[in-house]
Structures are given as structure tokens and as C-alpha cells.
Amino acid sequence: MQASALNRELNSATALISPLKEDISSNDSDGAALTVEQIRSHTSAAKNIAADPVWAIASVVPGIGPNFRAVAEVARSADDVANLGLAPLVQVFSSLDWDSLLPSSSGTNLAPLEAASPRVSAAAHAVRASVERLGQIDSSQLLPQVAEPLNSARTQLEDVTGALDAAAGASSIAPAMLGAESPRSYLLMIQNNAELRASGGIPGALAVLNLENGKLTLGTQSSATQLGAMSPAIPVDPEQQQIYSGRLGKFMQDVNLTPDFPSAAGTAQAIWEKKTGQRVDGVISIDPIVLGYILDATGPVEITNPSVISIASGGLPTQLTGKNVVQTLLSDVYAKIKQPQLQDVYFAGVAQEIFAALSDGKGDAKGLIEGITRGTEEGRVLVWSGITSEQAIIATYPLSGSVSGPSVSAAQFGIYFNDGTGAKMDYYVKRTVQLVKECAQDGYEQTTVRVTSINTAPIDSASTLPAYVTGDGNYGVPSGSVQTNVVAYGPVQANVEMVKVDGVKTEFAPYLQSGRPVGVLAVRLAPGESRTVDFTFGKIVQHTEPNLVVTPTVQDVKDVILPTENAQCG
């Protein structure tokens, strides 16, 4: 009877997690507080049952004792999470005015956020301690009806721990990064997905974001073209230079040929300082898709600059929305404006209006946070701080865009795309990427990363698309065709065993970066043409579930990354 009652209480507590998430997502602080109290009531009852003397006696009985001890530990951990984790976090959530925390032209009171940091960190520590206690239980000797809930609790708590650690890290550095202690400046790179680079796209539009006590202003605007080439080039990591050439340190357009954003951002900071004399505190990268998410939250913005309106009179909109901004900035601007310098002016004008809307506090905080969160999850928002202590925290999360270090999972694969056309044809390329778990060989895991690409440009695009879009054959690629350098990364210590194109084995360029195997292959597609490239990695020593990181493109990420396929092994 006691076992059934304890199980019922824990299940009741678990069932309230989804309503709690809904309370928080709908900004219902009163509802969240009430839900947490209900969770605490159930976990407290479960803990009390497990503390009963009869349960304690059963815990030392040979054979069945470990099962009772394991269930008791789950109950204690659940109660600790409810009281030391969820309750303080909901108090923090209730105490913060999320609308007032967003950067604005009038500034932000960052004191509540600073005050919340210790409580968030304490909650993260409490949940982490529970995870460690559950991790010490040997589930292999337990009954299935005990082992399964235990493993489920471990998994759920590990997910919670990751989220809490992220929140604790963010709360400890966010106030300073928003200018609470001193003014901050960040180089904003808007990556253009129509001409791909490994981390997203060519950094065409550049601007300086200034933050002081949460007050956001847009400073100097420029473009990679305006900055010109570096001479001498900025020194870069030799391993990365071998893979991506010395262009990494020579042109702002090419700093992110490497997928390692900390490397790209550090180089961008150095180039900006050399060219403008201004040293920024960090680098933030977004793309036009994220601008669309922001506009969904702020509502439409109107271009007010007369010179930009004049440029737009050739057929471009003067009102930008979440629905038209991507096509406008990644396609229409090149069809309607022939001169690259005027394209840059229009791009800068759009960016200026969007960030003016942000600094004026337009839109709702919930929608803006959701949009930026979505962009971050899709790899479209990347952040680097030139302050070592802050970067050490950022580097532990995918937001850092690192290809090595604590943010990279043990069995992580990466597929990155670099344009080889010298044009804006990536707007027309549709891609899918899929992991195929092959049968193990000689005790090692083996995985194939399958990349399928199709050039959807019109068959007559050589004559119907602008020369600036097709490249006009200036870099050896026929007009209308697309050439892409596909770069595949495997887990540390693995090997790139072979590469196939449409099922035929082919030569490729093998490299290493930070102990990870790298394979590079150039793929050219005529209009309407499709190719499938298989990168097969062997000698994989990691036995954890693999995950996949892919360059964010114009496409929705869910349409690019397909579910993992498992080979049928005898």
C-alpha cells in the first residue's frame, strides 16, 4: 500500500510539470506559484512515506532492500527539487518585470536581475546535487518497475540541470554585459544566408550596439566591403588556416569560413579595431531570419531615411514585417538594386529601423524573448565576449558556436556550408542532412552523415537572374550553377573513413581541428541538379547518442535536419 501511495504522489507531481511550464510561458506568476505549491505537497507526501519506519526496515532487507532505498532517494530528490529548485525559481520569475528588463532607449533597471542571480545559482546547485545522488545508485540490480522510474527521473533531472545551469550562468553575466557596471559595445554582424559561410552567411552588414544600464543605441554602421582587406592579415589558428586558408584573417567577409564562432568573432573584433580604431567588448551575430522573428514581436517598421526611401523606390518595400524581411534582404534587394554599395545602404537602413524599434521598447517582451530564443536554438544567434571571465561561461553553451570545448557533446557531428560561387545563389539551394547510424565494426561505432542538396534556381537563371546573384562566372562557376564547399566534422578521435557522391566513392580533403576529424568536398550543382554526399566516420569511441549541428540556412531548421536513421544490423 505504501509503495502504491508513494508512486501515486510522485506521478501526481510529475503530471504538474507541464501545467507549470504553461503558467510560465503565459506569464502567469500567480498560477505558477500555485502549481509549485501543489507539486511541493505531492513530493512532501512522497518523502514522508519513504521516511516511515516500515519503509526504513524494508530498505535493509537482503534482496529487496536496494529497491526501497532507490525509491526513497527518488522521493527525497523530488522534494529537494521542488523546495530548493522550483520554488525559488518561481519566486524569481514572479519578482521580475520582463517588459522592463528588455533593452530600451530609456534604460533598464537591472538591479532585480542582479539580485536574482544568487537564488538561481543556489537552485541550480540543489538540483545538481540531487542528480549526483541519483547517479550513484546502481540501477542494474533493481527490479524493472523501480529501475525504469529511476532512470526516467535521472534523465528529467539532467535536462532540468542543464537549463538551470544555463540560467545561472546567464544571470551571473547578463547585467554586466547589458552595461550595468560600465558602458558596453558589441560588433553586430548580420550574416547573409544567400551567400553561405560556416556559421550562417557572409557578414555583410555591420554595426556597433551600445549598451549602458540596459539602454540600447545603434552606433557606427558599415559593411564588410567598406572595410576592405587587411594587410597584413590578422594571425589565426594554424589548424583552421590550413582548412580555410589565410582569408580568415584577411577579409571580414571570410572570418566565419570557420564554424568556430569564438575564432571568427575574435578575428572580427581585431579587424574592426584595426580598420576603425574602435575596440568593441564582444561580437553578436544574427541573420535576416532572426530579424523576421524580432519583427514578429515589434510589429512592422517603416523606413524613414529619405535616401533609403529613394533607393527602395525601385521596387523594394519601405515597410518591413516578419513576413517580407527575409525575401527582401536575401533576394529582392539584389534583383531591384544593381549597385552593391546601394544594397548595403538599404540593408543598413532596414537594420537601423529594426533596432530603433527595439530601443523604443516596441512590441511585447514575451514575443521578443520567444523569437530570440528560437533563433538561438536554431544556431542563428551567436555571442562572444572579449572579456575572458564572461566568455568562459558563454563557452559552456551552444550559444557560443564553438566546435570544441564544454558546449560540444561527446558524439557531435557537424555539417557546415561555405559558398564557392562568389555570389548570392544559396537562396535557391534546398538541403537536408541526416545521421545514419551504421553497424559497429571491430567494437567501434560507425556513422554516416548524409547531405542532399538541390539547386532550385530557374533553368534559365543565367539570363534571368542578376549577374550579382549568379556571380556571372567570375569565379569559375557557370552562371546559374552553385558551388558549395561542404565541411563535415566528426567526434574527437574518430576518422573520416570515406566520402561518396551519389553512391560513388570520391576523393576528399582530410583535416583535423581540435582533435576532431574534418572532411571537405566541393559540390557543384547546375539549375535543377541534385547531389547526395555521404561522409562516413569510423573508429568512433563515444557510445552516447550522436547529435548534429548544421549551418543555419534560409530554410527552416526542422526541414533541414532529418531524424536519425538506424541501419539494420544482424
C-alpha positions in Angstrom: 0.0 0.0 0.0 2.8 2.4 0.9 4.6 1.7 -2.4 1.4 2.5 -4.3 0.8 5.6 -2.4 4.3 6.9 -2.9 4.2 6.1 -6.6 0.9 7.9 -6.9 2.3 11.1 -5.2 5.3 11.1 -7.5 3.2 10.7 -10.6 0.9 13.5 -9.5 3.9 15.8 -9.0 5.3 14.8 -12.4 1.9 15.5 -14.1 2.0 19.1 -12.8 5.3 19.9 -14.7 3.6 20.6 -18.0 1.0 23.0 -16.4 3.9 24.8 -14.6 5.6 25.3 -18.0 2.3 26.6 -19.4 2.0 29.0 -16.4 5.5 30.4 -17.0 5.1 30.6 -20.8 1.9 32.6 -20.4 3.5 34.9 -17.8 1.0 33.7 -15.1 3.2 34.2 -12.0 0.2 33.5 -9.6 -0.7 30.3 -11.4 3.0 29.2 -11.4 3.2 29.8 -7.6 0.0 27.8 -7.0 1.2 24.9 -9.3 4.6 24.8 -7.4 2.7 24.6 -4.1 0.8 21.6 -5.4 4.0 19.9 -6.6 5.6 20.5 -3.2 2.6 19.0 -1.5 2.9 15.8 -3.5 6.7 15.5 -3.2 6.5 16.2 0.5 3.9 13.4 0.9 6.2 11.0 -1.1 9.2 11.9 1.1 7.2 11.3 4.3 6.1 7.9 3.1 9.7 7.0 2.3 10.7 8.2 5.8 8.3 5.8 7.5 9.9 3.3 9.9 8.4 0.4 8.0 10.0 1.7 4.8 13.3 2.1 6.6 13.2 -1.5 7.8 12.3 -2.8 4.3 15.4 -0.8 2.9 17.8 -3.1 4.8 16.1 -6.4 3.9 18.5 -8.5 1.7 17.5 -8.7 -1.9 14.6 -6.2 -2.0 16.3 -3.5 0.2 18.2 -1.7 -2.6 14.8 -1.2 -4.4 13.3 0.5 -1.4 16.4 2.7 -0.9 16.4 3.7 -4.5 12.7 4.7 -4.4 13.3 6.7 -1.2 16.2 8.5 -2.8 14.0 9.4 -5.8 11.3 10.8 -3.4 13.9 12.8 -1.4 15.4 14.2 -4.6 12.0 15.1 -6.0 11.2 17.0 -2.7 14.6 18.8 -2.9 14.0 19.9 -6.5 10.5 21.2 -5.6 11.6 23.1 -2.5 15.2 24.1 -3.3 14.8 24.4 -7.1 11.3 25.1 -8.4 10.0 27.2 -5.5 12.9 29.8 -5.5 12.8 30.0 -9.3 9.1 30.7 -9.4 9.8 33.4 -6.8 12.4 34.9 -9.0 10.0 34.7 -12.0 7.3 36.5 -10.1 9.6 39.2 -8.9 10.9 40.2 -12.4 9.1 42.6 -14.7 10.1 41.1 -18.0 8.9 44.1 -20.1 11.1 46.4 -18.1 14.2 44.1 -18.4 14.5 44.4 -22.1 17.0 47.0 -23.5 15.3 50.3 -24.4 16.2 53.9 -25.2 15.4 55.0 -21.7 17.5 52.3 -19.9 16.6 49.4 -17.7 16.6 48.8 -14.0 19.0 45.8 -13.9 19.0 45.6 -10.1 16.3 42.9 -9.9 18.2 40.7 -12.3 21.4 41.1 -10.3 19.5 40.3 -7.1 18.1 37.1 -8.7 21.4 35.7 -9.6 22.3 34.1 -6.2 18.9 32.4 -6.0 19.1 31.0 -9.5 22.6 29.7 -8.8 21.5 28.1 -5.5 18.6 26.4 -7.2 20.9 25.0 -9.9 23.3 23.7 -7.2 20.4 22.0 -5.3 19.1 20.2 -8.4 22.7 19.2 -9.5 23.2 17.7 -6.0 20.1 15.6 -6.5 21.2 14.4 -9.9 24.6 13.4 -8.4 22.9 11.4 -5.6 20.6 9.6 -8.1 23.7 8.9 -10.3 25.3 6.9 -7.5 22.6 4.3 -7.5 23.4 1.1 -9.4 20.1 0.5 -11.3 21.4 -2.8 -12.8 20.5 -4.7 -9.7 17.0 -3.2 -9.2 13.6 -4.5 -10.2 12.4 -3.2 -13.6 9.5 -1.4 -12.0 12.0 0.5 -9.8 14.8 0.9 -12.3 12.7 2.4 -15.1 11.3 5.3 -12.9 14.8 5.9 -11.5 16.3 6.2 -15.0 13.4 8.4 -16.0 14.0 10.7 -13.0 17.7 10.9 -13.8 17.0 11.9 -17.4 14.4 14.5 -16.4 16.7 16.0 -13.8 19.6 16.1 -16.1 17.5 18.2 -18.5 16.5 20.5 -15.7 20.1 20.8 -14.5 21.2 21.9 -18.0 18.5 24.5 -18.1 19.2 25.7 -14.6 23.0 25.9 -15.2 22.3 28.0 -18.3 20.0 30.3 -16.3 22.6 30.6 -13.5 25.4 31.4 -15.9 23.2 33.9 -17.8 22.1 35.6 -14.6 25.7 36.0 -13.4 26.9 37.8 -16.5 23.9 39.3 -18.2 23.8 42.5 -16.0 27.4 43.4 -16.8 27.0 42.5 -20.5 24.0 44.8 -20.6 26.1 47.7 -19.2 25.2 47.6 -15.5 28.8 48.2 -14.4 30.1 50.2 -17.3 29.1 51.0 -20.9 29.5 48.1 -23.3 29.8 48.0 -27.1 29.3 45.0 -29.4 30.0 44.5 -33.0 26.8 43.3 -34.6 27.3 41.0 -37.6 24.2 40.3 -39.8 25.1 37.1 -41.6 23.6 36.9 -45.1 22.4 33.3 -45.7 22.2 34.0 -49.5 26.0 33.6 -49.6 26.7 30.9 -47.0 29.5 30.8 -44.5 30.0 28.0 -42.0 28.3 29.8 -39.1 25.4 31.1 -41.3 26.4 33.6 -44.0 28.7 36.3 -45.2 28.9 39.1 -42.6 27.6 41.8 -45.0 26.1 44.4 -42.7 28.0 45.6 -39.6 27.0 47.9 -36.8 28.0 48.7 -33.3 25.5 48.1 -30.5 26.0 50.3 -27.4 24.5 49.3 -24.1 24.6 51.3 -20.8 22.4 50.3 -17.9 20.2 48.4 -20.4 19.9 51.4 -22.7 20.3 50.3 -26.3 21.6 52.6 -29.1 22.9 51.8 -32.5 26.4 53.3 -33.2 28.6 53.2 -36.3 27.3 51.2 -39.3 29.4 49.8 -42.0 29.8 46.8 -44.3 32.5 44.2 -44.9 33.1 45.6 -48.3 33.7 49.1 -46.9 36.3 47.8 -44.5 38.4 46.2 -47.3 41.2 43.8 -47.0 43.6 43.5 -44.0 47.3 43.9 -44.8 49.0 42.3 -43.0 46.3 39.7 -42.2 45.2 39.1 -38.7 47.0 35.9 -37.3 44.7 33.0 -37.0 44.8 29.4 -35.6 47.1 27.4 -37.9 44.8 24.3 -38.0 41.9 26.5 -39.1 44.1 28.4 -41.6 45.1 25.0 -43.2 41.4 24.1 -43.7 40.0 27.5 -44.7 43.0 29.4 -46.0 44.5 32.8 -44.9 41.4 34.6 -46.0 40.2 34.0 -42.4 42.3 36.9 -41.2 42.3 39.0 -44.3 38.6 39.7 -45.2 35.8 40.5 -42.8 33.6 38.6 -45.3 35.6 35.4 -44.6 36.2 35.4 -40.8 33.4 32.8 -40.5 34.6 30.4 -43.1 35.4 28.5 -39.9 32.4 27.2 -38.0 34.1 28.0 -34.7 32.4 31.3 -33.8 34.8 32.3 -31.0 37.7 32.2 -33.5 35.6 34.1 -36.1 34.5 36.7 -33.6 37.9 37.3 -32.2 39.2 37.9 -35.7 36.3 40.2 -36.4 37.0 42.2 -33.3 40.6 42.6 -34.3 39.7 43.6 -37.9 37.2 46.2 -36.7 39.7 47.7 -34.3 42.4 47.9 -37.0 40.1 49.4 -39.5 38.0 51.8 -37.4 40.2 52.4 -34.3 37.3 51.3 -32.1 37.7 48.3 -29.8 34.4 46.5 -29.1 33.7 44.4 -26.0 32.3 41.5 -27.9 30.6 40.3 -31.1 26.9 39.3 -31.6 25.8 37.6 -34.8 22.2 37.2 -36.2 20.7 36.7 -39.6 17.7 38.0 -41.5 15.6 35.1 -40.3 16.2 36.4 -36.7 15.3 39.9 -37.9 12.0 38.4 -39.0 11.4 36.9 -35.5 12.1 40.3 -34.0 9.7 42.0 -36.4 7.0 39.4 -35.5 7.3 40.8 -31.9 7.8 44.5 -32.6 5.3 44.7 -35.4 6.1 46.4 -38.8 8.7 49.1 -39.1 8.8 52.0 -41.6 11.9 53.2 -43.3 12.2 56.9 -42.5 15.6 57.8 -44.0 14.9 59.8 -47.3 18.0 58.3 -49.1 16.9 54.8 -48.2 13.4 55.5 -49.3 14.8 56.8 -52.6 16.7 53.5 -53.1 13.6 51.5 -52.2 11.6 53.3 -54.9 12.9 50.8 -57.4 10.5 48.2 -56.1 11.5 47.4 -52.5 9.2 47.8 -49.5 9.6 50.8 -47.2 7.6 48.8 -44.5 9.3 45.7 -43.2 7.5 42.9 -41.5 8.2 39.4 -40.2 6.7 38.1 -43.4 8.6 40.1 -46.0 12.0 40.8 -44.5 13.8 37.6 -45.4 12.8 37.6 -49.1 13.5 41.3 -49.2 17.0 41.1 -47.8 18.1 37.8 -49.3 16.6 38.0 -52.7 14.7 41.1 -53.8 17.3 43.6 -52.8 19.7 42.0 -55.4 17.0 41.9 -58.1 15.9 45.5 -57.7 19.2 47.2 -56.8 22.2 46.7 -59.2 24.9 48.6 -57.3 26.4 46.7 -54.3 27.0 50.0 -52.4 23.3 50.9 -52.6 22.4 47.4 -51.5 24.5 48.0 -48.4 22.8 51.3 -47.8 19.3 49.7 -47.9 20.4 46.8 -45.7 21.8 49.3 -43.1 18.6 51.4 -43.3 16.5 48.3 -42.5 18.8 47.3 -39.6 18.6 50.9 -38.2 14.8 50.9 -38.2 14.5 47.5 -36.6 17.0 48.3 -33.8 15.3 51.7 -33.3 12.0 49.8 -32.7 13.8 47.6 -30.2 15.4 50.5 -28.4 12.0 52.3 -28.2 10.5 49.2 -26.5 8.0 48.4 -29.2 6.3 45.0 -29.1 5.8 42.6 -26.3 8.7 41.1 -24.2 7.3 37.6 -24.4 7.2 37.5 -28.2 10.7 39.1 -28.4 12.2 36.6 -25.9 10.5 33.7 -27.8 11.9 34.9 -31.1 15.4 35.4 -29.9 15.2 32.0 -28.1 14.1 30.3 -31.2 16.9 32.0 -33.2 19.4 30.8 -30.5 18.1 27.2 -30.6 18.5 27.2 -34.4 22.1 28.4 -34.2 21.2 31.8 -35.8 22.1 33.9 -32.7 25.7 33.6 -31.6 27.5 35.6 -28.9 31.2 36.1 -28.0 32.6 38.2 -25.2 36.1 39.6 -25.3 36.2 39.5 -21.5 37.7 36.2 -20.5 35.6 35.5 -17.5 32.3 36.1 -19.4 33.4 34.1 -22.4 34.3 31.2 -20.1 30.6 31.0 -19.1 29.3 31.6 -22.7 31.6 28.8 -24.0 29.7 26.2 -22.0 26.6 26.7 -24.1 25.7 26.2 -27.8 25.1 30.0 -28.0 28.9 30.2 -28.2 29.0 28.5 -31.6 32.1 26.5 -30.5 33.3 23.4 -32.3 35.3 22.2 -29.3 35.1 22.6 -25.5 32.4 22.1 -22.9 29.5 23.1 -25.2 30.2 20.3 -27.7 28.6 16.9 -26.9 30.8 13.8 -26.9 29.3 12.4 -30.1 28.7 15.6 -32.0 28.8 15.8 -35.8 28.8 19.0 -37.8 27.9 19.8 -41.4 28.9 23.3 -42.5 28.5 25.0 -45.8 30.8 27.6 -47.4 29.8 29.3 -50.7 32.3 28.7 -53.5 30.3 30.6 -56.2 31.2 34.1 -55.0 27.6 35.1 -55.4 24.1 35.0 -53.7 22.8 31.7 -55.1 22.4 29.9 -51.8 18.9 31.4 -51.5 17.9 28.8 -54.2 19.6 25.7 -52.7 17.5 23.3 -50.6 19.3 20.9 -48.4 18.7 18.0 -46.0 21.2 16.5 -43.5 20.7 13.2 -41.8 22.7 10.9 -39.5 22.7 7.2 -40.4 23.9 5.0 -37.6 25.8 2.2 -39.3 26.6 -1.3 -37.8 29.5 -1.3 -35.4 32.8 -2.6 -36.8 35.5 -4.1 -34.6 33.7 -2.7 -31.5 33.7 0.9 -32.8 30.7 2.9 -33.6 30.3 4.0 -37.3 28.1 6.8 -38.5 27.4 8.3 -42.0 26.3 11.9 -42.4 24.2 12.2 -45.5 23.9 15.6 -47.2 21.5 16.1 -50.0 21.4 19.4 -52.0 19.3 20.6 -54.9 19.7 23.8 -56.9 16.1 25.1 -57.3 17.1 28.2 -59.4 15.3 28.6 -62.7 16.8 26.6 -65.6 17.4 29.9 -67.4 18.8 31.7 -64.3 22.0 32.5 -66.2 20.0 35.0 -68.2 17.1 35.8 -65.9 18.8 36.4 -62.6 21.1 39.4 -61.9 24.8 38.9 -62.5 25.4 39.9 -58.9 23.3 37.0 -57.8 24.7 34.3 -60.2 28.3 35.6 -60.0 28.4 35.8 -63.8 31.1 33.1 -63.9 33.7 35.4 -62.3 35.0 32.7 -60.0 34.9 29.8 -62.5 31.4 28.7 -61.7 29.0 28.9 -64.6 26.1 31.4 -64.2 23.1 29.7 -62.6 25.2 26.9 -61.0 26.1 26.8 -57.3 29.3 25.5 -55.8 29.5 24.7 -52.2 32.4 23.6 -50.0 30.7 21.0 -47.7 32.7 20.6 -44.5 32.0 17.6 -42.2 33.2 17.3 -38.6 33.1 14.1 -36.6 33.7 13.4 -32.8 37.1 13.6 -31.3 39.4 10.6 -32.1 37.2 9.3 -34.9 38.3 9.1 -38.6 36.7 10.1 -41.9 36.7 6.7 -43.5 35.3 7.6 -46.9 33.1 10.0 -48.8 30.7 9.1 -51.6 28.8 11.3 -54.0 25.6 9.7 -55.3 26.9 6.3 -54.1 30.2 6.6 -55.8 33.4 6.8 -53.6 35.3 10.0 -54.2 38.4 11.8 -53.1 38.2 14.4 -50.4 40.4 16.7 -48.3 41.0 15.4 -44.8 42.0 17.6 -41.9 42.0 17.8 -38.1 40.7 20.6 -35.8 40.9 20.4 -32.1 41.2 16.6 -32.3 38.1 16.4 -34.5 38.3 14.8 -37.9 37.3 17.1 -40.8 36.4 16.2 -44.4 35.9 18.8 -47.1 34.4 18.3 -50.5 33.3 20.8 -53.2 29.9 20.1 -54.7 28.7 21.9 -57.9 25.0 21.9 -58.9 23.6 23.2 -62.2 20.0 24.5 -62.1 17.6 21.7 -61.2 20.5 19.3 -60.3 20.7 17.3 -57.1 23.6 15.6 -55.3 23.8 13.4 -52.2 27.1 13.3 -50.3 27.8 10.6 -47.7 30.6 11.3 -45.1 31.3 8.0 -43.2 33.0 8.3 -39.9 34.6 5.3 -38.2 36.6 4.4 -35.1 34.1 6.3 -33.0 34.8 5.6 -29.4 31.9 7.5 -27.9 28.9 5.3 -27.1 26.5 8.1 -26.4 23.6 9.2 -28.7 25.0 11.3 -31.6 23.8 14.8 -32.3 24.1 17.0 -35.3 24.9 20.7 -35.8 24.3 22.3 -39.3 24.9 25.7 -40.8 21.7 27.7 -40.5 20.3 28.5 -44.0 17.3 30.2 -45.4 15.3 27.0 -44.7 13.6 26.2 -41.5 16.0 24.0 -39.5 13.3 21.3 -39.0 13.2 20.9 -42.8 17.0 20.5 -43.0 17.9 18.1 -40.1 16.1 14.8 -40.6 15.5 12.2 -37.9 18.4 9.8 -37.4 18.2 6.6 -39.3 19.4 3.3 -37.8 20.9 0.6 -40.0 19.5 -2.9 -39.7 22.3 -4.9 -38.1 22.2 -8.7 -37.7 
